[in-house]
Amino acid sequence: MEVVELKFLLALLGHPPDYHTALSELRPTESRSDRNRACRQLRDRNLIGCSEEIMQFKTSPSGKALLTLSEQSSVLGDSESSSTGKAKTSAKGKAKAKTKGTKTKGKAIKGTSKTKAKASSEVLPITKDEIKLLKAGLKGLITPGKAMKGTPPQKRQELLQELDTRGLIQAETQIKNVWLTPQGREFLISDCHPDGNHTVSFNFLRNCMDFFRGELKRSPAPNGKTTAAIPNDLCWDKSQKPGAEDVLDLIQALDQALETHNYLPLFHLRYAVQPPLVADELDQILYQLQREDKIELSSLQDAIAYTADQLSSGIPQDIGGPLFFVSLC
C-alpha cells in the first residue's frame, strides 16, 4: 500500500462513527491530485466506497446513433399515421366500389401499419428527458444545469448516471462523498502491516487509536453474534444509497444469517447500511416500511444485555424507550 493511501484511510478514521464524509474534508496530502488518485485506488480495491457526481458531459457516438433512430422512429410513426388517415378517407369514398375481398385486404394492411408504428415506438428504450439531455450534449461538453434547467439537481444526476451506465454519454465526474467499507475496516484490523520510515501526524495517530478503541468495545450480542460477524456480502458497498426495498431485503438476509428469529437488533442493520446511509435516512426508510405494513419496530425491555454503543443505535421516542428491534410482517 502506498503511503498516500494509508494516510487517506487514517484521515477517514477521523470521521466516526460511520467513517463517512465529503472528499473535500480529507487532507491526507497537500496535493489534491494525489488525494483523488489514492481515493480511486482504494475504491478499486473495495477498501472504501464513494459517490460520484457528473460535472460535465457530452453525447457519445452511441447516444448520437440512438437519437438518430429515435428521430427516424418518430418520422415513421407520423408518416404511417398520416397514410392511415388518407387511406381511411379514400376507403370511405370508394366503399361501394370495393368488394368484400378488397375490404379484407385493406383491413390487413391497416393492422400491419398499426403494428409497425407500435413496434417502432417500443424498440427504443429512451425517455423524453433522456432525449433532451442527449440533444443538449451534441455540440460538446455541457454542465447538467445548462442541459436541463428547472430540474432538481438530484433528478438530473439520476438521469445522467443512467445514460452514462448505458454508454450514451461521455462524462467527467467528481467524487463527492467517501466512506470506509466493511472490507476496509477488516483490512485495518487484520491485514494492514505498514513498515518503513515515514512521517505521520499525531492527528492521524489519534484517529487510528480511537478506531481500535472503538473496535475493542464491540462485544457479542445475547445470541453470540457480533456486528463484525456480518458477512461482507450483506453490507451495502455500492455507490448508490439503498432504497426501501433494498433495506427490506437486507433485514431478511441479516435475520437469517445472524439467526435472530425475526427480531433483528437495529445495530446490525445500521452496521450493514451506514454508510452510505446516515442514521436519519435509515430511520425514515424504516418508518416508511412500517407505514406500508412490511415491518414492525419494537422497543427494548431489558437493556442490560447490550453495550452502550449498541443501545445508541435505537430510534428515540418521545414516550417510552427507543425502538430497538425490527421484525418482518
N, C-alpha and C positions, 0 to 999 in steps of 0.2 A: 504494500500500500504506500502511495506517495505521501510525503509529509503534509502537503496541502489537503489531501483527502482526510487524513487523520484529524487535522486541525478543523476541518469542516465539521466532522462528526462531534468533536469536542465543543465547538461553538454551538451546535444544535442542541447539545445537552443542557445548555443554559436556558432552555425554554420548557421547563417541566409544567404540568405533569405529563402532557401528551407529546412533548418534543415536536411541536408543530408551530411554524412561524413563517412570516414573509421572507423570501430570499434576501431582500434588501436589508433585513435586520441582522444578517450574519456578516461578521467581519473576520473570517479566518485568515485573510491576507490583505495586503494593501492594493492588490490588483483585482479589479472586477472580472477581467477575463480569466484569471486563474481560478477565482471562486466559481464562475459559471462552468468552467471546464471540469473542476472537481465535482460539482453538483451532477453534471451529466454522467460522469464516470461512475459515481456512486449509485446513481439511479439505474444505470445499465447492469450493475451488479446486484440490484434489488436491495441495497442496504438502506436506501431512502426512497420515498415516494415524492412526487412533485406534480403540481398542476401548472399547465402552460396556457398562455393567452396569446391569441393570434393578433399581432400588431399591424401587419400589412399582408396583403395577398394579391395574387393575380390569377386569372383563369388559365388553367393548364391546357395542353393540346387535347386531352380527353374531355375537359369541360367544354372547349370550343366545339368539338365534334358533337357532343350531346346537345348543345344549343342549336346547332345546325339541324340535327334530327328533330328537335322539338319544333323548330320553325317549319320544317317540311311537313311534320305531322299536323300542325295547325292549319297550314295551307291546304293539305289534302282533305282534312275534315271539313273546311269551309267549302272547298270545291265540290265534294261529294254531297254536302248538304244542299248546295245551290242546284246541282244536277238533279237531285231527287225532287226538289221543288218544281223545276221545269218539267220533269217527267210527269209529275202528278198533274200539272196544268194541261199538258198535251194529252194525257190519258183521258181527262175529263172531256176535252173537246172532241175526241175521236172514239169515245166509249162505244157508240152504236156501231162503229165500223169494225171494232175488234171482235175476233172470235174468242171462244172460250179458251182455246189453246194459247192464244196470244196473251190473254189476261193472266193465265197461269205463268207464262214465261216472264211477264212484267213483274209479277209478284216475286218470282225467284230472284230477278235482278235487284229489285228493291231490297229484299232481305240481305243479299250479298253486300250491297252498298252499306247498310247499317252495320253489318258485322265487321267490315273493313274499317269503318270510321271508329267503331268502338275499340277494335283491336289496336288501331294506331294510337289511340289516346291512352291505352293501358300499358303499352310497351315501355314507355319512358317513365322511370321512377323518379320524378322530379317535381317539386312544388313551385308555386308562383314565387315565393320568397327566395328559393334557391336560384331560380332563373334570374331574378332581379340582381342577386349578388354576382352571378356568373357574368351577366352583361356589364356590371359595373367594373369588373376586373379585366375586361377585354383589352383596354388600352395600356395596361401596365399596373404596377403596384399601387394599391389604394388602401386607405385605412378603413376599418369596419364602420366607423362613424360617418364617413363620407359616402360609403357604398349604400348604407341603409339608414337614412336619417329618421328620427322619430321612433325607432325601435329600441327597447331596453337593451343595454349592453350584454346582459346575460343571454338574452334570446339571440342576439347577433352571434355571440360566441358559440352557442349550441349549433346554430345553422352552419357556421364556418367549420367547426370541428367535424361535423358530419360530412361536409364537402371535402375536407382535407383527408378524412379517412377513406373516402371513395376515390381519391386521386383526381378530383375535378378542379382543384386549385393548388397553387404553389404558395405556401405560407411562410412568413417569417414570424417565429414565435419568441416569446419571452417567458421565462419561468417566473411564476408569481409566488407560490407557496411551497414549502418543503416540510417533510416530516420523517421521523425515524420509523422504519418498518419493523415488524417482528423479527425479520431476518437480521436487520441492522442491530437490534437490541441483543439478539443471540450472539452476533459476531463480537460485539463489545465485551460481552460477559465471558465467552468461551474461546474465541478464536483470534482475538486481537493481541498480537505479541510484538509491539514496536521495539526497535533497537537502534543503536547509533547515537550520536551526539547532536541534538537539535535543541533549539531554544523554544520553550513552550511557556506561555504566560501563566501566572498564578490564577488568572480568571478561568482559563481552560482546565487547570488542575482542580480548581474548586468545583467546576461543573462535573468533572469526572468522579470526584469523591462523593458529591451529592447523589449522583446517579447510582453508584454502587451502594451507598447507604440506603437508598430507596429500595433497591433490589433485595437487600438483606432483611428489610422489614416485611417483605411479602411472605405470608405464611399460608399453610394449607387451609382450605375451606373445610367444613364439617365432613364432607364426603371424601376427603383426602385429595381432592383435585385443586391445583393452584391455577392462577391465571397463566402462569408460564407453561402449564401443561396443554394449553390450547394448541392444536396443530396449526402450523403456519398457513396451511391452505384454507383455514377457517377465519383468517384475519384479512380484512379488506386492504389490499395493497394496490388498487387501481387508482389512476389519476382522478377519475370522476368520482364524486361522492355517491355512496349508496342511497337508493331511494327506499320507499316504504316496503316494496315487495322484496328488495334485497335484504333489508333488515329482518323481515319476516322469515325468509329462508335461513338466515344466519341463526336466528333464535332456535329454529327447529334443529339445525345441524349441531349447534353448541349443546343443546339439551341432550341429544343422542350421544355426542362424543364424551360429554362430561358426566353422563348418567345422573342428571338432576331431576329426572322423573317429572317433567313438565312443571318445574318450579325453579327456574333459572335465576340465580342472583344477578343483578344488573351489572356488577363489576366485571363479570365475564364478558358481557356484551359490549360494555364500554371499551374494554381492552381490545376487542376484535375490530371495532369501527372508529375508535378515536385515536389518532386521526384516520382519515381526513375529516370526519365529522367532529364538530365541537360538542360540548355537553348539551347546550341548549338545542342544537339542531337534532340530536338524537332524542331528546325529551319530546320535541314537537312531533317527530315521526311516531314515537310510542303513543302519544295522545291520539294521533290520527288513527293508528291501528286499533286503539281501544274504542274510539267512536264508531269504527266500522265493524265492531264486534269480532275482530280477528285475534285479539289478545286480551288478557286480563292482567292488571297491575295490582299487587297486594303489598301491604306493609309488613314490616318485620316485628315479630313478637319478642324474640329472645336475642338481644344484641351481643351477649357475652361470647358467642361462638365466633365472632368476626373481629377483624382488626379495625383500627380507626380509619385506615385508608379504604378498606372495603365498605365500611359503613357510609363513608362520604360519597360513595357512588350512587346512593339512593336519590330519589326525587323529593325534595322537601315539600311538605303540605302545610297549609295554614292551621289545620286542625289534625291532631294525631301524628303518628310517626311518619317518616319518609316512606315512599313506595320503593320497595327493595327487590321484589320478585316479579318476574314476567312469566305468564303461562299462555299457551296456545289454546284458543277456544275450539 
